[in-house]
Structure formats: C-alpha cells, structure tokens
Amino acid sequence: MVEYRIDRHSGVATYVQIVQQTKQALRLGMLRPGDQLPTAREVVEATAINPNTVLKAYRELERDGLVEARRGLGTFVRRGLSTAPADSPLRAELDAWAVRAREAGLDHDDVAALFTAVLDKHFAGQDQHSQGEAS
C-alpha cells in the first residue's frame, strides 16, 4: 500500500501531490491492478489533510482511468503505469548515482535540478501527453 507524504512547503497543491505519488507508485510497480488505495480516512489520519482533498485526488485518478471507486469497499487500481519496475537495474544505478551526488555535497534541490536538466536534454520533443501524466 502507498503511504502519502505531503510537503506543505512545496508550492504544489496537496491533491496534486497525492495524484503524483500514486502515479509514481504505479510507474514503479509498487501499485498494481487490483490493489486497494488507502481509504480517505487513513490518508487523513496519516497526513492531517482535509478528506475532500483526498477525494479530489482520487476522483482525478478515476477520471484518468487509473483507479475505480467501489461503493462501500474503497478505491482500487484499475491499471498500472509500470514501465520501470522497482527492481530495475537502472534504479540501482540511479540510486548509486544519488548516493555519489549527496557525498559530493549536493542537496535535494541541486540533485533535482541536475536530474531535470538531463531529462529535459534527452527527452526534449517527446509528446506532451506522457509529460502531462506527471502533473
């Protein structure tokens, strides 16, 4: 099950953070079709956010066809986005790179900026649909 982490200082709307984290879990294969998302009540208890915020995020995920709400049962994953499983060798290489970046004195924002710049360089011109899923 996914555990949401809300960064109140990020400038990103809380419901968007939930959507992004769910999509990331789907891409990494941490959530698979049939898996149940935490209930709104569980998310509220863990994060101290408004239940309507959780429901808004879940509705957006439902509109995207990624999850389905089952009355009285909860919200379940309909389809995954997994193309790079959590145990991918690329993930291990990226993990090692992140360790080296931290040892070199880079902080989270430095690493994010560097990684984004490299991504932009190598994925420039790809269709906006695949980038739109991340938002």
Helices and strands as residue ranges (DSSP letters): H 14-27, H 40-47, H 51-63, E 67-70, E 74-77, H 89-103, H 108-123, H 128-132
